[in-house]
Amino acid sequence: MKNWDVIIVGGGIIGLSLALELREGNVGVLVLDSGEPGKEASSAAAGMLAGADPETPTELRQFATASAELYPEFVHKLEAASGIDVDFRRQGTVALFEGFDAPPIHRKLSQEELRLLEPALQPGRCSAFFLAEDSVDPDLLMQAAINAVHNAGVEIRSYMSVQQIYSFGSHVEMVAGAERFAARVAVNCRGAWAGVPVRPRKGQMCYLLPQKAGLLSHVVRAPQAYLMPRSSGQILVGATLEDVGFDKSVEAGTVEKLCRAASELVPELASATVVKSWAGLRPGTPDNLPIMGEVESGILISSGHFRNGILLAPLAAKVMAELIMGKPATIDIVPFSPARFAPAPA
């Protein structure tokens, strides 16, 4: 039975970012994934790096903002190590609000300013605000992360479903299929499959291809939907929030509703072609906060990042690596401790 410094269970963006951070500290890492790395919530996400989203819980806002600030460096590192462009866009977000004032960080747009920024956008009764936010293509981000981790010397083993994890004093053992593994530390990064109290929160979304190129330049966040332009010319429309267990089916009626919401915001999207639709399972928690920290001796968890896994990945990797390597914490993660739930996930 081969020994590792750290075994990460789960090959999504949270797990792979942590693996890369640990390798930079010369830590030996093995990543086990029950399927194909990056094929669940990470690549199914939208990719809004919304560090100032007013829906973000108060306890998470400082962490989210700090992680968003790390993103340019994070993207540069992944692109340099992988040779893959992740479509990191810095044009900003046009946020539409109805019935309440936007947070102070949002800059109110006049009708003329909105027309200059997004002439095809019809805000209806909403007020428009500008926010300096970034976005990324999660599918390309995951491809880059997988390549970067491979190039850093991390072994990733796919289709390895971990059935049991045991803590034995100074080390941890686990069983995956017919194999056994040992490490000083094991980290549960299994997303929606991390175990109680983490639960799946389904989101359906689609890609539209407009007839007119360059229809949108900015991310548009509105009460009924959000629209995210990609450099490919496609526009992502999302997303639902459903409590339906591990059901990842895509419903034609739901896609139609998303398309209708998109065309209400941008009438020219009524003639756009639906080129792809899909569903992902976000890892939710009862208080909508992530779970990060030690569950028991040698067994840690980094999951429950809900709709912010892509955004939180750089800082989550940094603080979890600091915890594992015994370094001072960059930011306090006590509000995200597994101890706030009983029984704690394992």
C-alpha positions as CSV (number, residue, x, y, z in Angstrom):
1,M,0.0,0.0,0.0
2,K,1.6,3.2,-1.2
3,N,1.7,6.2,1.1
4,W,1.0,9.8,0.1
5,D,1.3,13.1,2.0
6,V,-2.2,14.1,1.0
7,I,-5.0,12.3,-0.8
8,I,-7.8,14.5,-2.2
9,V,-11.1,12.8,-2.9
10,G,-12.8,14.7,-5.7
11,G,-11.4,16.1,-8.9
12,G,-13.5,19.3,-9.4
13,I,-12.1,22.8,-9.3
14,I,-12.0,22.8,-5.5
15,G,-9.9,19.6,-5.3
16,L,-7.6,20.3,-8.3
17,S,-6.9,23.9,-7.1
18,L,-5.9,22.5,-3.7
19,A,-3.7,19.8,-5.4
20,L,-1.9,22.5,-7.3
21,E,-1.4,24.7,-4.3
22,L,0.0,21.8,-2.3
23,R,2.4,20.8,-5.1
24,E,3.8,24.3,-5.0
25,G,4.6,23.6,-1.4
26,N,6.4,20.3,-2.5
27,V,3.6,18.1,-1.0
28,G,3.0,14.7,-2.5
29,V,-0.6,14.5,-3.7
30,L,-2.9,11.9,-5.1
31,V,-6.4,12.8,-6.5
32,L,-9.1,10.2,-6.6
33,D,-12.4,10.9,-8.5
34,S,-15.4,8.7,-8.7
35,G,-15.9,9.6,-12.4
36,E,-14.1,11.9,-14.8
37,P,-12.4,14.9,-13.1
38,G,-14.2,18.1,-13.6
39,K,-17.3,16.7,-15.3
40,E,-19.8,17.5,-12.5
41,A,-20.6,20.9,-11.0
42,S,-17.3,22.6,-11.9
43,S,-17.7,22.3,-15.7
44,A,-21.5,22.7,-15.5
45,A,-21.2,26.1,-13.7
46,A,-21.8,29.5,-15.3
47,G,-18.5,31.1,-14.3
48,M,-19.6,34.5,-12.9
49,L,-16.9,35.7,-10.5
50,A,-19.5,37.7,-8.5
51,G,-17.6,38.6,-5.4
52,A,-20.1,41.4,-4.6
53,D,-23.3,39.5,-5.4
54,P,-26.0,40.8,-2.9
55,E,-27.3,37.2,-2.6
56,T,-24.0,36.1,-1.0
57,P,-24.4,35.4,2.7
58,T,-22.9,38.1,4.9
59,E,-20.4,35.7,6.5
60,L,-19.1,34.8,3.1
61,R,-18.7,38.2,1.5
62,Q,-15.2,39.0,2.7
63,F,-14.0,35.6,1.6
64,A,-15.7,35.9,-1.8
65,T,-14.3,39.3,-2.5
66,A,-10.8,38.2,-1.5
67,S,-11.0,35.2,-3.8
68,A,-12.2,37.3,-6.7
69,E,-9.1,39.5,-6.2
70,L,-6.9,36.4,-6.6
71,Y,-8.4,35.4,-9.9
72,P,-6.1,37.2,-12.4
73,E,-3.0,35.6,-10.8
74,F,-4.9,32.2,-10.6
75,V,-5.8,32.4,-14.3
76,H,-2.3,33.3,-15.3
77,K,-0.9,30.4,-13.3
78,L,-3.3,27.9,-14.9
79,E,-2.9,29.2,-18.4
80,A,0.9,29.3,-18.2
81,A,1.0,25.7,-16.7
82,S,-1.5,24.2,-19.2
83,G,-1.3,26.2,-22.4
84,I,-5.1,26.6,-22.4
85,D,-6.9,29.9,-22.7
86,V,-9.8,29.9,-20.1
87,D,-11.7,32.9,-21.7
88,F,-11.2,35.1,-18.6
89,R,-13.2,38.2,-19.4
90,R,-12.9,41.5,-17.5
91,Q,-15.6,43.6,-19.2
92,G,-17.8,43.8,-16.1
93,T,-21.4,43.2,-15.2
94,V,-24.6,45.1,-15.9
95,A,-26.9,44.3,-12.9
96,L,-30.6,45.0,-13.1
97,F,-32.5,45.5,-9.8
98,E,-36.2,45.9,-9.3
99,G,-37.8,47.1,-6.1
100,F,-34.7,47.9,-4.0
101,D,-31.5,49.8,-4.2
102,A,-28.3,48.1,-5.3
103,P,-25.4,47.8,-2.8
104,P,-23.0,50.8,-2.7
105,I,-20.3,49.1,-4.8
106,H,-22.7,49.1,-7.8
107,R,-22.6,52.3,-10.0
108,K,-26.0,53.5,-11.2
109,L,-26.2,53.8,-15.0
110,S,-28.2,56.4,-16.8
111,Q,-30.3,55.3,-19.8
112,E,-27.8,56.8,-22.1
113,E,-24.9,55.0,-20.4
114,L,-26.8,51.7,-20.6
115,R,-27.5,52.2,-24.3
116,L,-23.8,52.8,-25.0
117,L,-22.7,49.8,-22.9
118,E,-25.4,47.3,-24.1
119,P,-27.7,48.7,-26.9
120,A,-29.6,45.5,-27.3
121,L,-30.5,45.2,-23.6
122,Q,-34.1,46.1,-22.6
123,P,-34.1,46.6,-18.8
124,G,-37.9,47.0,-18.5
125,R,-38.9,48.5,-15.1
126,C,-35.5,47.6,-13.6
127,S,-32.7,50.1,-12.8
128,A,-29.3,49.3,-14.3
129,F,-26.0,49.4,-12.5
130,F,-22.4,48.6,-13.5
131,L,-20.1,46.4,-11.5
132,A,-16.4,45.6,-12.2
133,E,-16.7,41.9,-12.1
134,D,-15.0,39.2,-14.2
135,S,-16.1,35.9,-15.7
136,V,-14.5,32.7,-16.9
137,D,-15.5,29.7,-18.9
138,P,-15.6,26.9,-16.3
139,D,-15.3,24.1,-18.9
140,L,-12.0,25.6,-20.2
141,L,-10.9,26.4,-16.7
142,M,-11.3,22.7,-15.7
143,Q,-9.4,21.6,-18.8
144,A,-6.6,24.0,-17.8
145,A,-6.7,22.8,-14.2
146,I,-6.4,19.2,-15.1
147,N,-3.5,19.8,-17.5
148,A,-1.7,22.0,-14.9
149,V,-2.1,19.5,-12.1
150,H,-0.8,16.7,-14.4
151,N,2.2,18.9,-15.4
152,A,2.9,19.5,-11.7
153,G,3.4,15.8,-11.1
154,V,0.1,15.1,-9.4
155,E,-1.4,11.7,-10.1
156,I,-5.2,11.7,-10.9
157,R,-7.0,8.5,-10.8
158,S,-10.5,8.4,-12.4
159,Y,-13.4,6.1,-11.6
160,M,-12.2,5.5,-8.1
161,S,-15.1,5.6,-5.8
162,V,-14.0,5.9,-2.1
163,Q,-16.2,3.7,0.1
164,Q,-14.5,4.2,3.4
165,I,-12.0,6.5,5.1
166,Y,-10.4,5.7,8.5
167,S,-8.3,7.8,10.8
168,F,-5.5,5.8,12.5
169,G,-3.6,8.2,14.7
170,S,-0.8,9.7,12.6
171,H,-2.3,8.6,9.2
172,V,-5.4,8.0,7.2
173,E,-6.4,4.9,5.2
174,M,-9.2,4.6,2.6
175,V,-10.8,1.9,0.5
176,A,-11.6,2.6,-3.1
177,G,-12.9,-0.4,-5.0
178,A,-10.5,-3.3,-4.4
179,E,-7.6,-0.9,-3.5
180,R,-6.4,0.6,-0.3
181,F,-4.6,3.9,0.0
182,A,-2.8,5.6,2.9
183,A,-1.8,9.2,3.6
184,R,-1.0,11.7,6.3
185,V,-4.1,13.7,5.4
186,A,-7.3,13.1,3.4
187,V,-9.5,15.9,2.1
188,N,-13.1,15.4,1.1
189,C,-13.7,17.6,-2.0
190,R,-16.6,15.6,-3.4
191,G,-18.9,18.5,-3.9
192,A,-22.6,17.5,-3.8
193,W,-21.5,13.9,-2.9
194,A,-19.5,15.0,0.1
195,G,-22.1,13.6,2.6
196,V,-24.5,15.1,5.1
197,P,-25.2,18.0,5.6
198,V,-24.1,18.8,2.0
199,R,-26.9,18.2,-0.5
200,P,-27.3,18.7,-4.3
201,R,-29.0,21.8,-5.6
202,K,-29.8,21.4,-9.3
203,G,-29.3,24.1,-11.8
204,Q,-30.4,24.0,-15.5
205,M,-29.0,26.3,-18.1
206,C,-28.3,26.6,-21.8
207,Y,-26.2,28.2,-24.5
208,L,-27.7,30.4,-27.2
209,L,-26.1,31.3,-30.5
210,P,-27.5,34.7,-31.7
211,Q,-27.8,35.4,-35.4
212,K,-25.9,38.7,-34.8
213,A,-22.3,38.6,-33.6
214,G,-21.3,40.7,-30.7
215,L,-24.8,41.1,-29.3
216,L,-23.7,41.4,-25.7
217,S,-20.3,42.5,-24.3
218,H,-21.0,42.4,-20.5
219,V,-22.5,39.8,-18.2
220,V,-26.1,40.7,-17.5
221,R,-27.6,39.8,-14.1
222,A,-31.3,40.3,-13.8
223,P,-34.1,39.0,-11.5
224,Q,-35.4,36.6,-14.1
225,A,-32.1,35.2,-15.5
226,Y,-28.5,36.0,-16.1
227,L,-26.8,36.2,-19.5
228,M,-23.1,35.5,-20.0
229,P,-21.4,36.2,-23.3
230,R,-18.5,34.0,-24.3
231,S,-15.7,34.9,-26.7
232,S,-17.0,32.1,-28.9
233,G,-20.1,34.2,-29.7
234,Q,-22.4,32.0,-27.6
235,I,-24.4,33.4,-24.7
236,L,-25.0,31.3,-21.6
237,V,-28.5,31.7,-20.0
238,G,-29.0,30.5,-16.4
239,A,-30.1,29.2,-14.1
240,T,-32.7,27.3,-12.1
241,L,-32.4,26.4,-8.4
242,E,-34.0,23.1,-7.6
243,D,-34.1,20.6,-4.7
244,V,-34.6,17.3,-6.6
245,G,-31.8,15.1,-5.2
246,F,-29.3,13.8,-7.7
247,D,-31.5,14.2,-10.7
248,K,-29.6,15.9,-13.5
249,S,-32.2,15.6,-16.2
250,V,-32.8,18.6,-18.5
251,E,-36.4,19.6,-19.1
252,A,-37.5,21.1,-22.3
253,G,-40.0,23.3,-20.6
254,T,-37.4,24.7,-18.3
255,V,-35.1,25.5,-21.2
256,E,-38.0,27.3,-22.9
257,K,-38.6,29.4,-19.8
258,L,-34.9,30.4,-19.7
259,C,-34.9,31.3,-23.4
260,R,-38.1,33.4,-22.9
261,A,-36.5,35.2,-20.0
262,A,-33.4,35.9,-22.2
263,S,-35.5,37.3,-25.0
264,E,-37.3,39.6,-22.6
265,L,-34.0,41.1,-21.7
266,V,-32.5,41.0,-25.2
267,P,-35.3,40.8,-27.8
268,E,-32.9,39.7,-30.6
269,L,-32.3,36.5,-28.6
270,A,-35.8,35.3,-29.6
271,S,-34.3,34.1,-32.9
272,A,-31.2,32.6,-31.3
273,T,-30.5,28.9,-31.6
274,V,-30.2,26.7,-28.5
275,V,-26.9,24.9,-29.1
276,K,-26.6,23.1,-25.8
277,S,-28.5,22.6,-22.5
278,W,-27.4,20.9,-19.4
279,A,-27.9,20.6,-15.6
280,G,-25.4,20.6,-12.8
281,L,-25.6,19.8,-9.1
282,R,-24.3,22.5,-6.8
283,P,-23.2,21.4,-3.3
284,G,-25.5,23.2,-1.0
285,T,-25.6,23.4,2.8
286,P,-28.4,24.3,5.3
287,D,-26.9,27.8,5.8
288,N,-25.6,28.3,2.3
289,L,-22.0,28.6,3.6
290,P,-19.1,26.3,2.6
291,I,-17.7,23.6,4.9
292,M,-13.9,23.9,5.3
293,G,-11.7,22.4,8.1
294,E,-10.9,19.3,10.0
295,V,-13.6,16.7,10.6
296,E,-11.5,14.4,12.7
297,S,-7.7,13.7,13.0
298,G,-6.2,13.7,9.5
299,I,-9.6,14.0,7.7
300,L,-10.5,17.4,6.3
301,I,-13.3,18.7,4.1
302,S,-13.6,21.5,1.6
303,S,-17.2,21.4,0.1
304,G,-20.6,23.0,0.2
305,H,-19.4,26.0,-1.9
306,F,-22.9,26.0,-3.5
307,R,-23.1,28.4,-6.5
308,N,-19.7,29.9,-5.8
309,G,-17.3,27.0,-6.3
310,I,-15.5,28.5,-9.3
311,L,-15.2,31.9,-7.6
312,L,-14.0,30.6,-4.2
313,A,-11.5,28.0,-5.6
314,P,-8.3,30.1,-5.4
315,L,-8.8,31.2,-1.8
316,A,-10.2,27.9,-0.7
317,A,-7.1,26.2,-2.1
318,K,-4.9,28.6,-0.3
319,V,-6.4,28.4,3.1
320,M,-6.8,24.6,3.0
321,A,-3.2,24.2,2.0
322,E,-2.2,26.5,4.8
323,L,-4.2,24.3,7.2
324,I,-2.6,21.1,5.9
325,M,0.9,22.5,6.0
326,G,0.6,24.2,9.4
327,K,1.0,27.7,8.1
328,P,-0.8,30.8,9.4
329,A,-4.2,31.3,7.9
330,T,-4.6,34.0,5.2
331,I,-8.2,34.5,6.3
332,D,-10.4,33.2,9.1
333,I,-12.5,30.2,8.1
334,V,-14.0,29.5,11.6
335,P,-17.5,30.5,10.2
336,F,-17.2,27.6,7.8
337,S,-16.1,25.0,10.3
338,P,-17.6,21.5,10.0
339,A,-18.2,21.7,13.8
340,R,-21.2,23.8,13.3
341,F,-23.1,20.8,12.1
342,A,-23.8,17.6,13.9
343,P,-23.0,15.0,12.9
344,A,-20.1,16.4,10.9
345,P,-19.6,15.0,7.4
346,A,-16.8,12.4,6.9
